[in-house]
Amino acid sequence: MSRLDSAIRRLEAQRACLNRAAAMIKDVPGIVLELGLGNGRTYDHLKELLPDRRIVVFERKAMAHPDSMPPAENLIEGDFRDTIPGIAAKLGEQAALMHGDIGSGDKADTLALAEWLGPMLQPLAAPGCMIVSDQRLTLAGGDVFPLPGMVADGRYHMLRLQS
Ligand SMILES: C[S@@+](CC[C@H](N)C(=O)[O-])C[C@H]1O[C@@H](n2cnc3c(N)ncnc32)[C@H](O)[C@@H]1O
């Protein structure tokens, strides 16, 4: 598969999974967490899907497209390992949906980050929370949620926290 095809499939997978997750949280109260702002494409999509939800973004150094910069009060800058521990009390509300797009060029680093991240997200997740991610995350009580039909196994990951 060409890199172009692979990039297109990745973007389609993100969109399909986010669309599905947004539909699933209709009756789940809570905020949305975006882990990894990047260019802001998926953040922008989440804003469009869930215009009435607060979306809190975690990013090492925000350098998104200007149209996709979160307001300062919803942007938590710094390394996840510094910003996520202890953030639950400050947020004041659990999340109904979390999206993590955290992969970097370094596979070993990315896997180690994903392994660390899952349990750290546990206190931030509301019952029934949907967790959508580019890496496999593990949360206690998180059931693997079926991917939309067009998304190949392993390309993206979805979990639903038990209610
Ligand atoms: C692939 S990009 C996200 C792209 C985004 N979903 C979009 O649609 O534009 C991954 C982002 O995660 C951020 N990131 C990766 N590891 C991080 C860490 N340990 N702490 C904070 N941010 C991190 C990177 O800085 C990068 O901006």
Ligand as a Chemical Component Dictionary entry (heavy atoms), coordinates in Angstrom:
data_LIG
# 
_chem_comp.id                   LIG 
_chem_comp.type                 NON-POLYMER 
_chem_comp.pdbx_formal_charge   0 
_chem_comp.three_letter_code    LIG 
# 
loop_
_chem_comp_atom.comp_id 
_chem_comp_atom.atom_id 
_chem_comp_atom.alt_atom_id 
_chem_comp_atom.type_symbol 
_chem_comp_atom.charge 
_chem_comp_atom.model_Cartn_x 
_chem_comp_atom.model_Cartn_y 
_chem_comp_atom.model_Cartn_z 
_chem_comp_atom.pdbx_ordinal 
LIG C1  C1  C 0  -0.245 12.445 15.303 1  
LIG S1  S1  S 1  -0.289 13.968 16.141 2  
LIG C2  C2  C 0  -2.023 14.235 16.398 3  
LIG C3  C3  C 0  -2.717 14.642 15.124 4  
LIG C4  C4  C 0  -4.142 15.111 15.338 5  
LIG N1  N1  N 0  -5.019 13.996 15.690 6  
LIG C5  C5  C 0  -4.675 15.806 14.109 7  
LIG O1  O1  O 0  -5.733 15.394 13.604 8  
LIG O2  O2  O -1 -4.070 16.773 13.654 9  
LIG C6  C6  C 0  0.280  13.500 17.729 10 
LIG C7  C7  C 0  0.418  14.650 18.695 11 
LIG O3  O3  O 0  0.606  14.116 19.998 12 
LIG C8  C8  C 0  1.528  14.917 20.702 13 
LIG N2  N2  N 0  2.202  14.091 21.709 14 
LIG C9  C9  C 0  2.807  12.886 21.505 15 
LIG N3  N3  N 0  3.331  12.432 22.658 16 
LIG C10 C10 C 0  3.066  13.378 23.597 17 
LIG C11 C11 C 0  3.358  13.481 24.981 18 
LIG N4  N4  N 0  4.053  12.532 25.632 19 
LIG N5  N5  N 0  2.913  14.565 25.642 20 
LIG C12 C12 C 0  2.211  15.537 25.005 21 
LIG N6  N6  N 0  1.899  15.492 23.681 22 
LIG C13 C13 C 0  2.330  14.424 22.991 23 
LIG C14 C14 C 0  2.518  15.392 19.632 24 
LIG O4  O4  O 0  3.157  16.584 20.041 25 
LIG C15 C15 C 0  1.619  15.545 18.407 26 
LIG O5  O5  O 0  1.198  16.886 18.255 27 
# 
loop_
_chem_comp_bond.comp_id 
_chem_comp_bond.atom_id_1 
_chem_comp_bond.atom_id_2 
_chem_comp_bond.value_order 
_chem_comp_bond.pdbx_ordinal 
LIG C1  S1  SING 1  
LIG S1  C2  SING 2  
LIG S1  C6  SING 3  
LIG C2  C3  SING 4  
LIG C3  C4  SING 5  
LIG C4  N1  SING 6  
LIG C4  C5  SING 7  
LIG C5  O1  DOUB 8  
LIG C5  O2  SING 9  
LIG C6  C7  SING 10 
LIG C7  O3  SING 11 
LIG C7  C15 SING 12 
LIG O3  C8  SING 13 
LIG C8  N2  SING 14 
LIG C8  C14 SING 15 
LIG N2  C9  SING 16 
LIG N2  C13 SING 17 
LIG C9  N3  DOUB 18 
LIG N3  C10 SING 19 
LIG C10 C11 SING 20 
LIG C10 C13 DOUB 21 
LIG C11 N4  SING 22 
LIG C11 N5  DOUB 23 
LIG N5  C12 SING 24 
LIG C12 N6  DOUB 25 
LIG N6  C13 SING 26 
LIG C14 O4  SING 27 
LIG C14 C15 SING 28 
LIG C15 O5  SING 29 
# 
